[in-house]
Amino acid sequence: MPSSTPSLEARPLTGDAALVRAIGLWPATMLLVGNVIGSAIFLTTGTMLAQLPSVPLVMLAWLVGGLLACAGGLTLAELGTMFPRSGGMYVFLEEAYGPVVGYLYGWSLLLIMLPGSLAAVAVGFAEYFSHFVPALGMAHVLLRVPLFFGTWTISAGQVVAALSILVAVAMNLTTVRRASGIAAVVTAVKVGALVAIPVVAFIGARRGPDLTPVVPDVPNPLAAFGVIMIAVMWAYEGWYYLAFAAGEVENPSRTLPRAFIAGTLLITVTYLLVNVGYFVALPAEALKGEVRVAERVGLSLLGPLGASLIALLVCISTFGNNVVGALAGSRTAFAMASRGLFFRFAARVHPADRSPHGALIGLGLFSAFLALLGNYEQLFTYVTFGAVAFNTLGVAGIFLLRWQRPAAERPYRTWGYPVVPAVFVLGSLGLVGSTFLQRPMESLMGLLLIAAGLPAYYYWRARPSEGEPA
């Protein structure tokens, strides 16, 4: 007896019309916040102090990162209401600069930025998961594979990271309303738990933050500030992911601007409060160079129980971050495949759940593979350079589109235009230049991987669309 529900193969659905606008204001805001707050806030402050041992300048870096994200969000809100389709930055770059630039972004996102981000966050999850099960840590090597250029080592922690990605993706293989609801609850829990860190620090500590020296005795304070901004922007990475799911947002002309503004402000305030908690709990010298800075603070405030609570919070935060990241990021693969510029399976929409199952599964498998390859610092350096470079180009596209299409419908216009987008573009250009100077090899590798998208683009353009003879 035939099934009453058509199978995915029997009735493939493609294009934005196959998706459902089911993401309201609260889930959209939590989607943005959940995409951003992952592992970086728990892992980066100590390494930032090692580069620039100044509490005021480290706090300034977190504030600057938040202001840049706010400026970028205000700009993308206009672009998102102009082009309320799935794909986000890919769509904006394509509309402003043409299909080649849009494709290079999509290629970079799907090859480096998105799976690299998911893998890096999953490695952070595994680092803290090993607090509860030490045998599943990064130091426990399971397999060594000899290669012609060296040895590929797979640890138990990397396997945990890969499995966590697959579980996060599996949670998105349902309706977008249910998936975004799950993401909203997880995000609200982790934001509430994060805010508890400064509260406990103020109650339990008997000191104030060390605000001297403002400018430390380092060879080049400005260059050092640029280096710590790389870590900060990694912590804010993902503020633009909400635009990827614009094709599934209810009433995008009203929801997108509000969610962008509320989400970026909430993230900035949360990050500043958490760092104040760190500096109240322990002196800067004790945090300098500390990788698991949040765990160290929890240990100092509440002993072993505090360290365990922080480890649990990080596990929830990082896992929730990847649940949301998979939901938003898979929409770019879907958008590219719908235009015939990516594997056709990525354009398939499940007939019952109306979610892009093909894109989700492909993204999950590739991200899990990357988690088996690299360490945390390598992954986030590659991700940050490419992401900031394309975000700068995308936000700058508002000037081009205002000039090219002055009469186009804009349900929302960027507050503070042209100053707000200009602030983002100039600040991001400085960060791109600093990253290139301070991390030249990683930056060059990122540029080469982006350029490798050109032959891929012309290959996909030359392929026949579905239904045409090869």
C-alpha positions in Angstrom: 0.0 0.0 0.0 1.6 3.3 -1.0 2.4 5.8 1.7 0.1 8.8 2.0 3.2 11.1 2.5 5.3 11.7 -0.7 8.9 10.8 -0.3 11.7 13.3 -0.8 12.8 11.6 -4.0 9.2 11.4 -5.3 8.3 15.0 -4.8 11.4 17.3 -4.5 10.7 20.9 -3.6 13.1 23.6 -4.5 13.3 27.4 -4.3 12.2 29.9 -1.6 8.5 29.3 -2.3 9.0 25.8 -0.8 10.0 27.3 2.6 7.7 28.6 5.3 7.8 32.0 7.0 7.6 30.8 10.5 10.3 32.7 12.4 8.9 35.5 14.6 10.7 38.4 16.4 11.7 36.5 19.6 13.0 33.4 17.7 14.8 35.6 15.2 16.5 37.6 18.0 17.5 34.4 19.7 18.7 33.0 16.4 21.1 35.9 16.0 22.2 35.8 19.6 22.6 32.0 19.5 24.6 32.2 16.4 27.1 34.5 18.0 27.5 33.3 21.6 29.4 30.1 21.5 32.8 29.2 22.9 34.9 32.4 22.3 33.7 34.3 25.3 34.9 31.5 27.5 38.3 31.0 25.9 39.7 34.2 24.4 40.1 36.8 27.2 43.1 35.2 28.7 44.9 34.9 25.4 44.0 38.6 24.7 45.7 39.6 27.9 48.8 37.7 26.9 49.0 39.9 23.8 47.9 43.2 25.4 48.1 43.1 29.3 45.7 46.0 29.8 42.2 45.5 31.2 40.9 48.9 29.9 42.1 48.1 26.3 40.7 44.6 26.4 37.4 45.9 27.5 37.6 48.6 24.8 38.2 45.8 22.2 35.0 44.0 23.3 33.1 47.3 23.1 34.5 48.1 19.6 33.6 44.6 18.4 30.0 45.1 19.6 29.7 48.5 18.0 30.9 47.2 14.7 28.4 44.3 14.9 25.6 46.8 15.7 26.6 49.0 12.8 26.7 46.0 10.5 23.4 44.7 11.7 21.7 48.0 11.1 23.0 48.0 7.6 22.1 44.4 6.8 18.5 45.0 8.1 18.0 47.3 5.1 19.5 44.8 2.7 17.5 42.0 4.2 14.2 43.9 3.8 15.1 44.7 0.2 15.9 41.1 -0.6 14.0 38.9 1.9 15.2 35.6 0.5 17.2 32.8 1.9 20.9 33.1 1.4 21.8 36.3 3.4 25.1 37.8 2.5 25.3 35.6 -0.6 22.2 37.3 -2.0 23.3 40.8 -1.0 26.7 40.4 -2.7 25.2 39.0 -5.8 22.7 41.8 -6.1 25.3 44.5 -5.5 28.4 43.2 -7.3 27.2 40.4 -9.6 27.0 36.6 -9.6 30.7 36.0 -9.5 31.3 37.9 -6.2 28.2 36.3 -4.7 29.4 32.9 -5.7 32.9 33.5 -4.3 31.3 34.4 -1.0 29.1 31.3 -1.0 32.0 29.1 -2.0 34.1 30.6 0.9 31.3 30.3 3.3 30.5 26.7 2.5 34.2 25.6 2.2 35.8 27.6 5.0 33.8 30.0 7.1 30.7 28.1 8.1 32.0 24.5 8.5 35.2 26.0 10.0 33.1 27.9 12.5 31.0 24.9 13.4 34.1 22.8 13.7 35.9 25.3 15.9 33.0 25.7 18.2 32.6 21.9 18.4 36.3 21.6 19.4 35.5 24.2 22.2 32.6 22.0 23.2 34.9 18.9 23.3 37.5 20.8 25.4 35.0 21.5 28.1 33.2 18.1 27.8 36.4 16.4 28.8 36.1 18.2 32.2 33.5 15.5 33.0 35.0 12.6 31.0 38.8 13.1 30.9 39.2 10.0 28.7 37.4 11.9 25.9 39.9 14.8 25.9 42.1 16.1 23.1 45.2 14.6 24.6 43.8 11.0 24.3 44.9 9.9 20.8 42.8 7.2 19.2 44.3 6.9 15.7 47.4 8.0 13.8 47.2 7.9 10.0 50.5 8.2 8.2 50.4 10.6 5.2 53.0 11.6 2.7 53.4 15.0 4.3 53.1 13.9 8.0 50.7 12.1 10.3 47.0 12.7 10.8 46.2 12.3 14.4 42.7 11.8 15.6 41.9 12.3 19.3 38.9 11.3 21.3 38.1 15.0 21.7 38.0 15.4 18.0 35.6 12.5 17.7 33.4 14.1 20.4 33.4 17.4 18.4 32.4 15.7 15.2 29.6 13.8 16.8 28.3 16.9 18.5 28.0 18.6 15.1 26.0 15.7 13.7 23.6 15.8 16.6 23.2 19.5 16.3 22.4 19.1 12.6 20.0 16.3 13.3 18.0 18.6 15.6 17.4 20.9 12.6 15.9 18.1 10.5 12.4 19.2 11.5 10.1 22.2 10.8 11.8 25.6 11.0 9.2 26.7 13.6 10.2 23.8 15.9 13.9 24.1 15.2 13.9 27.9 15.8 11.9 27.4 19.0 14.4 24.8 20.3 17.3 27.3 19.4 15.5 30.1 21.2 15.1 28.2 24.4 18.7 27.0 24.5 19.9 30.5 23.7 17.8 32.1 26.5 19.2 29.5 29.0 22.8 30.2 28.1 22.4 34.0 28.2 20.9 33.8 31.6 23.6 31.5 32.8 26.3 33.8 31.4 24.9 36.8 33.2 25.2 34.8 36.4 29.0 35.0 36.1 29.4 38.7 36.9 26.6 38.5 39.5 28.5 35.7 41.4 31.8 37.5 40.9 30.4 40.8 42.4 29.0 38.8 45.4 31.9 36.5 46.0 34.9 38.7 45.1 36.4 41.4 47.4 38.2 43.4 44.8 37.7 45.7 41.8 39.1 45.2 38.3 42.7 46.3 37.8 42.5 49.3 35.5 46.3 50.0 35.2 48.2 50.4 33.1 45.9 51.7 30.4 48.6 51.5 27.8 51.0 48.6 28.7 54.7 48.5 28.0 54.6 46.4 24.8 56.6 47.0 21.6 53.6 48.1 19.5 50.3 48.6 21.4 48.4 49.5 18.3 49.4 46.3 16.5 48.7 44.3 19.7 45.2 45.9 19.8 44.7 44.7 16.2 45.7 41.2 17.1 43.3 41.0 20.0 40.5 42.4 17.8 40.9 39.2 15.7 39.8 37.2 18.7 37.0 39.6 19.5 35.6 39.5 16.0 35.7 35.7 16.2 33.6 36.0 19.3 31.1 38.2 17.4 31.3 36.0 14.3 27.8 35.1 13.1 26.0 38.4 13.8 24.9 38.4 10.2 23.6 34.8 10.0 20.0 35.9 10.7 19.9 37.3 7.1 20.6 33.8 5.8 17.1 32.7 7.0 15.3 35.8 5.7 13.2 33.7 3.5 11.7 32.1 6.6 11.2 35.2 8.7 7.7 36.4 9.4 7.0 40.0 8.2 10.7 40.6 7.4 10.4 44.4 6.9 9.5 44.7 10.6 11.1 41.6 12.2 14.6 41.8 10.6 15.5 45.4 11.8 14.2 44.8 15.3 15.9 41.5 15.7 19.3 42.8 14.4 19.2 45.8 16.7 18.0 43.9 19.8 20.3 40.9 19.2 23.6 42.8 18.6 22.9 45.0 21.7 22.1 42.0 23.9 25.3 40.3 22.8 27.5 43.4 23.4 26.1 44.0 26.9 26.5 40.3 27.8 30.1 40.1 26.6 31.0 43.3 28.6 29.3 42.1 31.8 31.0 38.7 31.6 34.4 40.2 31.1 33.8 42.6 34.1 33.0 39.5 36.1 36.3 37.9 35.0 38.3 41.0 36.1 36.5 41.3 39.4 37.0 37.7 40.2 40.8 37.5 39.5 43.6 40.0 38.8 44.7 40.4 35.2 48.0 38.7 35.9 46.3 35.5 37.0 44.2 35.5 33.8 47.0 36.3 31.4 47.5 33.5 28.9 44.8 31.3 30.5 42.9 29.4 27.8 40.0 28.2 29.9 39.5 31.6 31.5 35.9 31.0 32.5 36.7 27.7 34.2 39.5 29.4 36.1 37.2 32.1 37.3 34.5 29.6 38.3 37.1 27.6 40.3 38.3 30.7 42.1 34.7 31.7 43.1 33.1 28.4 43.9 35.8 25.9 44.0 35.5 22.6 42.0 31.7 23.0 41.9 32.2 26.4 40.1 34.6 24.9 37.6 32.0 22.1 36.8 29.2 24.6 36.5 31.2 26.7 34.0 32.2 23.6 32.0 28.5 22.7 31.8 27.6 26.2 30.7 30.2 26.1 28.0 28.9 22.7 26.7 25.4 24.1 26.6 26.5 27.3 24.9 28.7 25.7 22.3 26.3 23.0 21.4 23.4 25.5 21.2 25.6 27.7 19.0 26.0 24.9 16.5 22.3 24.1 16.5 21.5 27.7 15.5 24.5 27.9 13.1 23.5 24.9 11.2 19.9 26.2 10.8 21.0 29.6 9.4 24.1 28.6 7.4 22.5 25.7 5.5 20.3 28.3 3.8 23.2 29.6 1.7 23.9 26.1 0.3 20.2 25.9 -0.4 20.2 29.3 -2.1 23.2 28.5 -4.3 21.9 25.1 -5.3 18.5 26.6 -6.2 20.4 28.8 -8.7 22.2 25.7 -10.1 25.6 26.7 -8.6 26.0 23.9 -6.1 25.1 20.3 -5.7 21.5 19.7 -6.6 20.7 17.7 -3.4 21.3 20.9 -1.4 18.2 22.5 -3.0 15.9 19.7 -1.9 13.2 20.6 0.6 11.5 17.9 2.7 7.8 17.8 1.6 6.6 17.4 5.1 9.0 19.4 7.3 9.6 22.1 4.6 13.3 22.4 5.6 16.4 22.1 3.4 17.4 18.5 4.4 20.0 18.1 1.7 21.9 21.3 2.6 21.7 20.4 6.3 23.1 16.9 5.9 25.9 18.0 3.6 26.9 20.8 5.9 26.9 18.5 8.9 29.1 15.8 7.3 31.7 18.3 6.0 31.9 20.2 9.3 32.3 17.0 11.2 35.2 16.1 8.9 36.9 19.4 9.6 36.5 18.9 13.3 38.8 15.8 12.9 41.5 17.9 11.2 42.4 21.1 13.0 42.7 22.8 16.4 40.7 25.7 17.8 43.1 28.5 17.0 43.9 27.4 13.4 40.2 27.1 12.7 39.1 30.5 14.0 41.9 32.4 12.3 40.9 31.0 8.9 37.3 31.8 9.6 37.8 35.3 10.9 39.8 36.7 8.0 37.5 35.5 5.2 34.3 36.4 7.2 35.4 40.0 8.0 36.6 40.6 4.4 33.3 39.6 2.9 31.2 41.3 5.6 33.1 44.5 4.8 32.3 44.1 1.1 28.7 43.2 1.8 28.0 46.2 4.1 29.7 48.5 1.6 27.2 47.2 -1.0 24.6 49.5 0.6 26.3 52.5 -0.9 26.4 50.9 -4.4 22.7 49.8 -4.2 21.6 53.2 -3.0 23.3 54.7 -6.1 22.3 52.0 -8.6 18.7 51.5 -7.4 17.5 54.7 -5.8 13.8 53.9 -6.4 13.9 50.4 -5.1 11.5 49.5 -2.4 13.2 49.7 1.1 10.7 48.9 3.8 13.5 49.8 6.3 16.3 52.3 5.8 19.5 52.1 7.8 19.4 54.4 10.8 22.4 56.9 10.7 23.1 56.3 7.0 25.8 57.0 5.7 27.7 57.3 8.9 26.7 53.9 10.5 27.7 51.7 7.5 30.8 53.8 6.9 31.9 53.2 10.5 31.6 49.5 10.0 33.4 49.5 6.7 36.3 51.6 7.9 36.7 49.6 11.2 36.5 46.3 9.3 39.1 47.4 6.7 41.4 48.2 9.6 40.9 44.8 11.0 41.4 43.1 7.6 44.7 44.9 7.2 45.8 44.1 10.7 45.0 40.4 10.3 46.9 40.3 7.0 50.0 41.9 8.7 49.9 39.9 11.9 48.8 36.6 10.3 50.1 36.7 6.8 50.3 32.9 6.1 46.8 32.3 7.3 45.5 35.3 5.4 47.2 34.2 2.2 45.8 30.7 2.6 42.3 32.2 3.0 42.7 34.3 -0.2 43.9 31.3 -2.2 40.9 29.2 -1.0 38.6 32.1 -2.0 40.3 32.4 -5.5 39.8 28.6 -5.9 36.1 29.3 -6.2 36.5 30.9 -9.7 37.0 27.6 -11.6 34.3 26.0 -9.5 31.9 28.9 -10.5 32.5 28.4 -14.2 32.2 24.6 -13.8 28.7 25.0 -12.2 27.7 27.6 -14.7 28.6 25.2 -17.5 26.6 22.3 -16.0 23.1 21.8 -17.4 20.2 22.6 -15.1 18.0 19.8 -13.8 16.0 18.3 -16.7 18.4 19.4 -19.4 20.6 17.0 -21.3 24.2 16.9 -20.2 
